[in-house]
Amino acid sequence: MADQNVLKYSIYQCSSHSASFVPENVLTDNPNDGTSRWSSESNNPPQFLTLKLHNPAVIQTISFGKYEKSHVCNMKKFKVYGGLSDDSMIELLDGGLKNNNLTESFTLKHTAGGNMFACRFIKIVPIQSWGPSFNFSIWHVQLRGIDDWNIVKSCVSWFSYYREKETIRLCLKHFRQHNYSEAFESLQKKTRVQLEDALLSKLHQCLVVEGDYIAAEHLLVKAANDGCLDQYLEQQTHKARWVPLIPPPKSSENIYLFGGWDGTTDLSDLWCYHIPSGSWTCLSRDTTAQGGPTPRSCHKMCLDPERKKIFTIGRYLDSGMRVPKHMRSDFYVYDIDSNQWTLITDDTAAMGGPSLVFDHQICMDVEKNTIYVFGGRILTSVNTIPGEENICSEPCFSGLYSYHVPTNTWTKLRDDYPKPDLHDLEIKSRIGHSMLFHEKKRLLYIFAGQRSKEYLSDFFTYNVDTDRIEVICDGKDVEVPPAGFTQRATIDPDLNEIHVLSGSNKDKREEYVKNSFWVYDINHDRWSCIYQSDIKEQEGTTQIDQPLEPCPRFAHQLVYDHIRKVHYLFGGNPGKSHSPKMRLDDFWSLHLYRPTKEMLLRQCRRIIRQHKFQEIADADPIAALHYLQTELANTVDHSNAEETKEFQLLSFNLFSEKEKEVKDELSVDETFKRRSQLFDQLTDFFPEHMTQPKNNLIDLIPL
């Protein structure tokens, strides 16, 4: 394949209404020139920019240059279309630009059916700008691809053949859906075009033509065993299952808990939860007496699993304790094997590290034996001079630091920038945020938090090897976990997922706390909410039975076993206004799971048997009732309320007068139509390259 070339193009049309003149300097990337851009007349669709190439080419990437700083007219959302003519284009990209000054490149769809296709026209359609009610601006566009005519010529010829083949497939689908069997067989024999994978054609024959539901079930089992359903399963979102840790779970690890505030006082006890036995052991009632940390809260801990050490740094002090002798930032390490605490230093600031902070974040790079500490509010001393201000009015926040354990050295990596511009590549410090380290990508992921009265929902990474910051999103107009603080996050480097259990957020108007659990797919840059809980317990009532899930809370602790894929949740504040000192001591495990192959096959069997039940009911309601109680009942998850209700309604409707009227009107064509709909429903579980076209022939007819 030839190397990518920068393709030459000319401006063809600039709006949906008329062609417009575009200055020549638009063809050159001039980020310092505010006039070097194309701008739409308004922000109301349809607005678009069409680029016409001198010759057809395989266009593989598109790049957008920007102004020298963020701009309200940048395209937040846009689409790109392409084709050989300006009146027949297909969608090549659905994307959006970040509101900064950095050039962004995107891969365009340039293959179909495993072959490359060529375009002569590229249409850029802005959908939303970063500033509300602002028009759209495109500062610079660069297309890269292949323009070698020896290659492009074959791509043009192949695409013409591909379009004709897809048209035939649409006809075949239409004929088969409407039971035009002679037309279907004649067209397929004449063209030798296959509508779908042979397995699905066989499934259609068994299910729709012959009504052999048992054979159809066997084919689905074969398809699952051959991996045909794996892609569908991988695309499904997680589901959450909470389990109270009363019986011993099956595992072989320990969870450590140190200190904290019980609603009345700070603690200095150290506990170990032994997962195999499901039992807690108090390792120390007072770590201070054993040479360890003093009582504290709002501190942070990190584990080095390879060397079996736990590090802890930071704490909160009441205003009465903020005197010089208590203001030093001590730093401790606990050796798990020897059950021994060691004071690394009594003042990290004196070693070039952070000052005394609270509500910060800390994580461990096990490979490089390095600890990272970011954010947190810096505690300041109380001024005891009468008549003067007691506490500093402006809060100070700590930056980003690294601590190299073998050499006992601290390094400041980033200072706090209260008002960073996106192109400055600096970060705004905060409290109550989340920070996670991806050991394979060598990235720190930092999310959310609070800074004074500002609740943050930005999301960015810091590369520990290259010292580079990259903003993933600023949290505006994007579906992300609610802005706030005290949320808890974990990371699974194998699955490339980040998990966030929300805590307090900026909406404090409610008297109760709302929790939600989010999963961020790193590979696809996508958030999904898989669990929400906003249970409000009625005052004055008690719950005798064990609850099915933990009550909403904040300031809890959440750890993750990425080997066994299990979360563990402990304690927290339920946010009861009538009992502000109340603290929870419950302990839960959270299992995230996607539907398994067995679960999907059971769902397919249930769908198939429901249709067979309806066909039996049309002829013999008594036989249908027997089938319902035996064959169909075996496919229902009776612990699932929705499935159980649906199952019960089938028997209820069996002898209803309305159902009898419907049965009398059924015909052979109606039976074929219902079976075809069942077949289409089952094909949704198969990858697209195996199935008939998703579109329909009649959709091509304009109104």
C-alpha positions in Angstrom: 0.0 0.0 0.0 1.3 3.4 -0.8 2.2 5.9 2.0 -0.4 8.4 3.0 -0.2 11.7 1.1 -1.6 15.1 1.9 -4.4 15.4 -0.6 -5.1 18.6 -2.5 -8.6 19.9 -2.5 -10.7 22.9 -3.3 -13.6 24.5 -1.4 -16.7 23.4 -3.2 -19.6 24.6 -1.1 -19.9 26.2 2.3 -23.5 26.1 3.3 -26.7 24.3 2.5 -28.0 27.4 0.7 -25.3 28.7 -1.6 -21.6 28.4 -2.4 -19.4 30.9 -0.6 -16.0 32.4 -1.1 -13.3 31.1 1.2 -10.0 32.9 1.6 -7.0 31.2 0.2 -5.3 31.3 3.7 -7.8 28.7 4.9 -5.7 26.2 3.1 -2.8 27.0 5.3 -2.7 26.3 9.0 -2.4 29.7 10.7 -3.4 29.3 14.3 -2.3 32.9 15.2 -4.6 34.4 12.5 -8.2 34.8 13.8 -9.5 35.4 10.3 -8.0 32.2 8.9 -11.1 30.1 9.1 -14.4 29.1 7.6 -17.4 30.2 9.6 -21.1 29.3 9.2 -23.8 31.9 8.9 -25.4 30.7 12.1 -25.5 27.7 14.4 -28.8 26.4 13.0 -28.6 23.3 10.8 -28.2 22.6 8.0 -24.7 24.1 7.8 -21.9 22.3 6.2 -18.6 22.6 4.3 -17.9 20.4 1.3 -14.4 19.7 0.0 -13.9 18.6 -3.6 -10.7 16.8 -4.4 -9.1 17.2 -7.8 -9.3 13.4 -8.3 -10.8 10.6 -6.3 -8.7 9.2 -3.5 -8.8 6.8 -0.6 -9.2 9.3 2.3 -7.9 7.6 5.5 -7.6 10.5 8.1 -8.8 14.0 8.6 -7.1 16.6 10.8 -8.4 19.8 12.2 -6.2 22.7 13.1 -7.4 25.3 15.6 -7.0 28.8 16.9 -4.0 29.6 19.2 -6.3 29.2 22.2 -9.7 27.7 23.1 -12.6 29.3 21.2 -16.4 29.2 21.5 -16.8 28.5 17.8 -14.9 25.2 17.8 -16.9 22.2 16.8 -17.9 20.2 19.9 -19.8 17.7 17.7 -19.7 17.1 14.0 -20.0 14.4 11.3 -18.1 13.8 8.2 -19.5 12.3 5.0 -17.9 11.1 1.8 -18.6 9.9 -1.7 -17.8 10.0 -5.4 -20.6 12.5 -6.0 -21.9 15.3 -3.8 -25.5 13.9 -3.8 -24.6 10.4 -2.7 -22.5 10.2 0.4 -22.1 7.8 3.4 -21.1 8.7 7.0 -17.4 8.4 7.6 -17.0 9.8 11.1 -19.1 10.9 14.1 -16.8 12.9 16.4 -16.0 16.0 18.3 -13.1 18.4 19.0 -11.7 19.2 22.3 -11.8 22.9 23.1 -8.1 23.6 23.1 -5.4 24.7 20.6 -4.1 21.3 19.7 -4.5 19.8 16.2 -6.7 16.7 16.3 -6.7 13.8 13.8 -9.4 11.2 13.2 -9.5 8.0 11.2 -12.2 8.0 8.6 -14.1 5.0 7.5 -12.5 4.0 4.2 -13.2 0.3 3.9 -16.3 -1.7 3.2 -16.6 -5.4 2.9 -12.8 -5.7 3.6 -11.8 -3.5 0.7 -10.9 0.2 0.4 -13.2 2.7 -1.3 -12.5 6.1 -2.8 -14.1 9.5 -2.4 -14.2 12.7 -4.5 -16.2 14.8 -2.0 -15.9 15.2 1.7 -18.7 17.0 3.6 -18.1 18.3 7.2 -21.3 18.9 9.1 -21.1 20.8 12.3 -23.7 19.8 14.9 -22.8 21.7 18.1 -20.3 24.4 19.0 -18.5 24.8 22.3 -20.2 28.1 23.0 -24.0 28.0 23.3 -25.7 29.9 20.4 -22.4 30.5 18.6 -21.8 29.8 15.0 -19.4 27.2 13.8 -15.8 27.7 12.8 -13.3 25.4 11.1 -9.8 26.8 11.3 -7.9 24.3 9.1 -8.6 20.9 7.5 -6.1 18.4 6.3 -6.9 15.2 4.5 -4.5 12.3 4.3 -4.8 9.1 2.2 -3.9 7.5 -1.1 -4.1 9.2 -4.4 -2.0 6.8 -6.5 -4.4 6.3 -9.5 -3.1 2.7 -10.0 -4.5 1.9 -6.5 -7.5 4.3 -6.5 -8.8 3.0 -9.9 -9.4 -0.5 -8.6 -11.0 0.9 -5.4 -13.5 2.9 -7.5 -14.3 -0.1 -9.6 -14.7 -2.4 -6.6 -17.0 0.1 -4.8 -19.3 0.2 -7.8 -19.5 -3.5 -7.6 -20.0 -3.4 -3.8 -22.9 -1.0 -4.1 -24.6 -3.2 -6.7 -24.2 -6.3 -4.5 -25.6 -4.5 -1.5 -28.6 -3.4 -3.6 -29.2 -7.0 -4.5 -29.0 -8.1 -0.9 -31.6 -5.5 0.0 -33.9 -7.0 -2.7 -33.3 -10.5 -1.4 -34.1 -9.4 2.1 -37.3 -7.8 1.0 -38.4 -10.8 -1.1 -37.8 -13.2 1.7 -39.5 -11.1 4.4 -42.6 -10.9 2.2 -42.5 -14.6 1.3 -41.9 -14.0 -2.4 -40.0 -17.3 -2.5 -39.9 -17.6 -6.3 -38.5 -14.1 -6.8 -36.0 -14.7 -4.0 -34.7 -18.0 -5.4 -34.6 -16.6 -9.0 -32.6 -13.5 -8.0 -30.2 -15.5 -5.9 -29.6 -18.1 -8.6 -29.1 -15.4 -11.2 -26.7 -13.2 -9.2 -25.1 -15.8 -6.9 -25.1 -13.1 -4.2 -25.4 -14.5 -0.6 -27.8 -12.7 1.7 -26.1 -13.8 4.9 -23.9 -16.4 6.5 -24.9 -20.0 5.7 -25.7 -20.7 9.4 -28.2 -17.9 9.5 -29.8 -19.1 6.2 -30.2 -22.5 7.8 -31.7 -20.9 10.9 -34.2 -19.1 8.8 -35.2 -22.3 7.0 -35.7 -24.2 10.3 -37.5 -21.3 12.1 -39.5 -19.4 9.5 -40.1 -21.8 6.7 -40.4 -25.2 8.6 -41.4 -23.9 12.1 -38.9 -26.4 13.6 -38.2 -24.6 16.8 -36.2 -27.5 18.4 -33.7 -27.5 15.4 -33.5 -23.7 15.7 -32.4 -24.0 19.3 -29.8 -26.5 18.4 -28.4 -24.2 15.7 -28.1 -21.3 18.3 -26.2 -23.6 20.7 -23.8 -24.4 17.8 -23.5 -20.7 17.0 -22.6 -19.9 20.6 -20.0 -22.7 20.8 -18.5 -21.4 17.5 -18.1 -17.9 19.0 -20.7 -16.2 16.9 -22.3 -14.5 19.9 -19.0 -13.4 21.6 -19.0 -9.9 20.0 -22.6 -9.2 21.3 -21.6 -10.3 24.8 -18.5 -8.1 24.8 -20.6 -5.1 23.9 -23.0 -5.5 26.8 -22.7 -3.2 29.8 -22.0 -4.5 33.3 -24.6 -5.3 35.8 -24.1 -5.0 39.6 -24.7 -7.5 42.3 -24.2 -6.6 46.0 -23.5 -9.2 48.6 -23.3 -8.5 52.4 -20.2 -10.1 53.7 -21.6 -12.2 56.5 -20.7 -15.7 55.2 -17.1 -16.2 54.3 -16.3 -15.5 50.7 -14.1 -17.7 48.6 -10.8 -15.8 48.3 -7.3 -15.7 49.9 -6.5 -12.1 50.4 -6.6 -9.5 53.2 -8.0 -6.0 53.5 -6.4 -3.5 55.8 -8.2 -0.7 57.6 -6.5 2.1 59.5 -7.8 5.0 61.5 -10.6 7.3 60.5 -13.2 9.3 62.3 -16.1 7.5 64.0 -18.3 10.6 64.3 -16.8 11.6 67.6 -13.1 11.2 67.6 -10.1 10.2 65.4 -8.9 6.6 65.6 -5.5 5.0 65.4 -6.5 1.3 65.3 -5.3 -1.1 62.6 -7.5 -3.9 61.4 -7.2 -6.8 59.0 -10.1 -8.6 57.3 -9.2 -12.1 56.3 -11.3 -12.9 53.3 -11.2 -16.7 53.4 -12.5 -16.9 56.9 -14.6 -13.8 56.7 -13.2 -12.5 60.0 -11.8 -9.3 61.3 -8.6 -9.2 63.4 -7.4 -6.1 65.3 -3.7 -5.8 64.7 -3.3 -2.8 66.9 -5.7 -0.8 69.2 -3.3 2.1 69.1 -0.6 2.3 66.5 1.0 5.3 68.3 2.0 3.0 71.1 3.8 0.7 68.6 5.8 3.5 67.0 3.2 4.1 64.3 0.9 7.0 63.3 -1.1 9.1 65.7 -4.9 9.1 65.6 -6.1 10.7 62.3 -8.7 11.0 59.6 -8.7 12.3 56.0 -5.4 10.5 55.5 -4.6 8.3 52.6 -2.9 4.8 52.3 -1.5 2.8 49.4 -0.3 -0.8 49.2 2.8 -2.2 47.7 1.6 -5.8 47.1 5.0 -7.0 45.8 7.0 -5.9 48.9 4.0 -6.2 51.3 4.2 -2.7 52.6 1.5 -0.1 53.3 2.3 3.7 53.2 0.2 6.4 54.8 0.5 10.2 54.6 -1.6 13.2 55.6 -4.3 14.0 58.1 -6.9 16.5 59.2 -6.5 18.7 62.3 -9.2 20.7 64.0 -8.4 24.4 64.3 -7.4 24.0 68.0 -4.7 21.6 67.0 -3.2 23.7 64.3 -0.1 24.9 66.1 3.5 24.6 64.9 4.3 21.4 66.8 1.5 19.5 65.1 1.8 21.0 61.6 4.5 18.7 60.3 3.6 16.1 57.6 4.7 12.7 58.9 5.1 9.8 56.6 4.9 6.1 57.8 5.3 2.7 56.3 3.9 -0.6 57.7 5.6 -3.9 57.1 2.8 -6.5 56.8 5.1 -9.6 57.4 6.8 -8.2 60.6 3.7 -6.2 61.8 6.0 -3.2 62.3 5.6 0.5 61.7 8.5 2.7 60.6 8.6 6.5 60.6 10.1 7.5 57.2 10.2 11.2 58.0 8.4 13.5 60.5 8.2 16.3 57.8 7.9 15.5 54.1 7.9 19.2 53.3 11.5 19.5 54.6 12.5 16.8 52.1 10.9 18.6 49.2 7.6 16.7 49.4 4.1 18.0 50.2 3.2 20.0 53.3 0.6 18.6 55.7 -2.5 17.9 53.6 -5.9 16.2 53.9 -8.4 14.8 51.4 -5.6 14.2 48.9 -4.9 11.1 46.8 -2.0 8.6 46.8 -1.2 5.7 44.5 1.7 3.3 43.9 3.8 2.5 40.9 5.0 -1.0 41.9 7.3 -1.5 39.0 9.3 1.7 39.6 8.8 1.5 43.4 7.5 5.1 43.3 4.5 6.8 45.1 2.5 9.6 43.7 0.6 12.2 45.8 -1.7 14.7 44.3 -3.9 17.5 45.6 -5.4 17.9 49.0 -5.8 21.1 51.1 -2.8 22.3 52.9 -3.3 22.9 56.6 -2.2 26.3 57.8 -1.3 27.3 61.4 -3.7 29.3 63.6 -2.6 32.8 64.4 -2.9 33.2 68.2 -2.3 36.9 68.3 -5.4 38.6 69.7 -7.5 40.7 67.3 -5.9 39.1 64.2 -7.4 36.7 61.7 -7.2 33.2 63.0 -7.1 31.1 59.8 -5.9 31.9 56.4 -9.0 33.1 54.4 -7.8 31.7 51.1 -7.4 27.9 51.1 -4.1 26.5 49.6 -3.9 23.3 47.7 -1.0 20.9 47.1 0.4 20.0 43.8 1.6 16.7 42.3 4.6 14.9 43.9 6.5 11.7 43.5 8.4 9.7 46.2 11.0 7.2 45.1 11.1 4.6 47.9 14.6 3.1 47.4 16.4 6.5 47.4 14.0 8.2 49.9 13.6 11.3 47.7 10.7 13.5 46.9 10.2 15.4 43.6 7.6 18.1 42.8 6.2 17.3 39.4 3.5 20.0 39.1 2.5 23.0 41.2 -1.1 24.1 41.7 -2.5 26.2 38.9 -5.8 27.7 40.2 -6.9 28.8 36.7 -5.1 26.7 34.1 -5.9 27.2 30.5 -6.3 24.0 28.6 -3.3 24.7 26.3 -1.1 25.4 29.3 -1.0 21.7 30.1 -1.2 22.4 33.8 -3.6 21.0 36.5 -5.9 22.5 39.0 -5.4 21.0 42.5 -8.4 19.9 44.5 -9.7 17.8 47.4 -11.9 14.7 47.5 -10.9 13.6 44.0 -9.9 10.3 42.5 -6.5 9.3 41.2 -5.6 5.9 39.8 -2.4 4.5 38.2 -2.6 2.3 35.1 0.6 0.2 35.4 0.5 -0.9 31.7 -0.2 2.5 30.1 2.0 4.3 32.7 -0.7 6.9 33.2 -2.3 8.6 36.3 -6.0 9.1 35.8 -7.4 12.0 37.8 -11.1 12.7 38.1 -13.5 15.1 39.8 -13.1 16.7 43.3 -13.8 20.0 44.9 -12.0 23.3 45.1 -13.6 25.7 47.6 -17.2 26.0 46.4 -16.4 24.7 43.0 -17.4 21.1 42.2 -15.2 19.6 39.4 -16.0 16.9 36.9 -12.9 17.2 34.6 -11.0 14.0 33.6 -7.4 14.0 32.6 -4.2 11.8 32.5 -0.6 12.4 33.5 2.1 10.3 31.9 4.6 9.5 34.6 7.3 8.8 32.1 6.9 11.7 29.7 5.6 14.3 32.1 2.7 15.0 29.7 -0.9 15.9 30.6 -3.8 15.1 28.4 -7.4 16.3 29.0 -9.9 13.5 28.3 -12.9 15.7 28.9 -13.9 18.8 30.8 -17.1 17.3 32.1 -19.3 19.8 30.3 -22.3 18.5 28.3 -20.9 15.0 28.5 -22.5 12.1 30.4 -20.0 11.5 33.2 -20.4 10.7 36.9 -22.0 13.7 38.8 -19.6 16.5 39.8 -18.6 16.2 43.4 -16.2 14.8 45.9 -15.7 11.7 48.2 -16.5 9.5 45.3 -14.4 6.3 45.2 -12.7 4.9 42.1 -10.8 1.8 41.2 -9.0 0.6 38.0 -8.7 -2.7 36.2 -5.7 -2.6 34.0 -6.5 -5.9 32.4 -10.0 -4.9 31.3 -8.9 -1.2 30.7 -11.8 0.0 32.9 -12.2 2.6 35.6 -15.0 2.1 38.2 -16.5 5.0 40.1 -18.9 4.9 43.1 -20.2 8.4 43.6 -20.4 10.2 46.9 -21.3 13.7 47.8 -22.1 15.9 44.8 -23.0 19.5 44.2 -26.7 18.9 44.5 -27.1 19.1 48.3 -30.8 20.1 48.3 -31.8 16.6 49.1 -31.9 15.3 52.6 -30.5 12.0 51.5 -27.5 10.9 49.6 -27.7 9.4 46.1 -25.2 6.8 44.9 -24.4 5.7 41.4 -21.8 3.3 40.0 -20.1 4.2 36.7 -17.7 2.3 34.4 -15.3 4.1 32.1 -14.2 2.1 29.1 -10.7 3.4 28.4 -10.4 1.8 24.9 -13.6 3.3 23.7 -13.6 6.6 25.7 -17.1 5.9 27.0 -18.8 6.3 30.4 -21.8 4.1 31.3 -23.9 4.2 34.5 -24.7 0.6 35.5 -26.2 1.1 39.0 -28.1 3.8 40.8 -29.4 3.9 44.4 -31.4 6.7 45.9 -33.2 4.8 48.7 -34.6 7.1 51.4 -35.2 5.2 54.6 -38.3 6.3 56.4 -37.6 7.9 59.7 -38.7 5.9 62.7 -38.8 2.6 60.8 -36.4 -0.4 61.2 -35.5 -2.9 58.6 -35.5 -6.5 60.1 -34.4 -8.3 56.9 -30.9 -8.0 55.5 -31.0 -5.3 52.8 -30.3 -6.4 49.2 -27.9 -3.5 48.7 -26.0 -0.9 50.7 -27.7 2.3 51.6 -26.5 5.4 49.8 -23.5 7.0 51.5 -20.4 9.2 51.1 -16.9 9.2 52.7 -16.9 5.4 52.3 -13.9 3.2 51.4 -13.8 1.0 48.3 -11.0 -1.4 47.2 -10.8 -3.7 44.3 -9.4 -7.2 43.7 -8.6 -7.0 40.0 -7.7 -10.7 39.9 -11.1 -12.0 41.1 -12.9 -8.9 39.8 -14.6 -8.1 43.2 -15.1 -4.7 44.9 -15.2 -4.4 48.7 -17.1 -1.5 50.3 -16.8 -0.5 54.0 -18.5 2.2 56.1 -19.2 5.8 55.3 -21.6 8.5 56.2 -25.3 8.0 55.2 -25.9 11.8 55.3 -28.7 11.8 57.8 -29.5 15.4 58.7 -31.1 14.3 62.0 -28.1 12.2 63.0 -24.9 14.0 61.6 -22.5 11.9 63.7 -23.9 8.6 62.5 -21.3 6.3 60.8 -21.8 3.0 59.1 -19.9 -0.2 59.8 -21.4 -2.5 57.2 -19.2 -4.4 54.8 -20.2 -5.5 51.2 -18.8 -7.1 48.1 -19.8 -5.9 44.6 -19.5 -8.2 41.6 -19.7 -6.7 38.2 -20.7 -9.1 35.5 -21.9 -9.1 31.9 -24.4 -11.6 30.5 -22.7 -15.0 29.9 -23.0 -17.3 26.9 -25.3 -19.5 29.0 -27.5 -16.6 30.0 -27.8 -15.4 26.4 -28.7 -18.9 25.2 -31.4 -19.1 27.9 -32.8 -15.8 26.7 -32.8 -17.1 23.1 -34.7 -20.2 24.2 -37.2 -18.2 26.1 -37.9 -16.0 23.1 -38.2 -19.0 20.8 -40.5 -20.9 23.1 -42.7 -17.9 23.7 -43.4 -17.8 19.9 -44.0 -21.5 19.8 -46.4 -21.2 22.7 -48.4 -18.5 20.8 -48.6 -20.8 17.8 -49.8 -23.7 19.9 -52.3 -21.5 21.6 -53.9 -20.5 18.3 -54.9 -24.1 17.7 -55.2 -25.7 21.2 -55.2 -23.6 24.4 -55.1 -26.6 26.7 -51.9 -28.0 24.9 -50.5 -24.4 25.1 -51.0 -24.3 28.8 -49.2 -27.6 29.3 -46.3 -26.3 27.1 -46.2 -23.1 29.2 -46.0 -25.0 32.4 -43.2 -27.3 31.2 -41.0 -26.3 28.3 -41.4 -22.5 28.6 -41.2 -22.4 32.4 -37.8 -24.0 32.2 -36.4 -21.0 30.4 -37.7 -18.4 32.8 -35.5 -16.9 35.6 -38.2 -16.9 38.3 -36.0 -14.7 40.5 -36.3 -12.0 37.9 -39.5 -10.0 38.6 -39.8 -8.7 35.1 -39.5 -12.2 33.5 -41.8 -13.7 36.1 -44.5 -11.1 35.4 -44.2 -11.6 31.7 -44.6 -15.4 32.2 -47.7 -15.0 34.3 -49.3 -12.7 31.8 -49.0 -15.4 29.1 -51.3 -17.8 31.0 -53.7 -14.9 32.0 -54.1 -13.9 28.3 -54.5 -17.5 27.1 -58.2 -17.7 27.8 -59.1 -14.0 27.5 -61.9 -13.0 25.0 -59.6 -10.5 23.2 -57.1 -13.2 22.6 -59.7 -15.5 21.1 -60.8 -12.8 18.7 -57.2 -12.3 17.6 -56.7 -16.0 17.0 -59.7 -16.2 14.6 -58.1 -13.6 12.4 -54.7 -15.3 12.1 -53.6 -16.6 8.7 -50.7 -18.4 7.1 -49.2 -15.1 6.1 -49.5 -13.7 9.6 -47.7 -16.8 11.0 -44.9 -16.3 8.4 -44.6 -12.6 9.4 -44.4 -13.4 13.1 -41.7 -16.0 12.5 -39.8 -13.5 10.3 -39.9 -11.0 13.2 -38.6 -13.6 15.6 -35.7 -14.4 13.2 -34.8 -10.7 12.9 -34.8 -10.5 16.7 -32.4 -13.4 17.0 -30.0 -12.0 14.4 -29.4 -9.0 16.6 -27.2 -11.3 18.7 -24.9 -12.0 15.7 -22.1 -9.8 14.3 -23.1 -7.6 11.4 -20.8 -9.3 8.8 -22.9 -12.5 9.3 -26.4 -11.0 9.0 -28.7 -9.7 6.3 -28.5 -5.9 5.8 -29.9 -3.8 8.6 -31.6 -1.4 6.2 -34.8 -2.1 4.3 -35.5 -1.7 0.6 -38.6 0.4 1.1 -36.5 2.9 3.2 -34.8 4.0 0.0 -38.0 5.3 -1.4 -38.2 9.1 -0.7 -41.4 10.6 0.6 
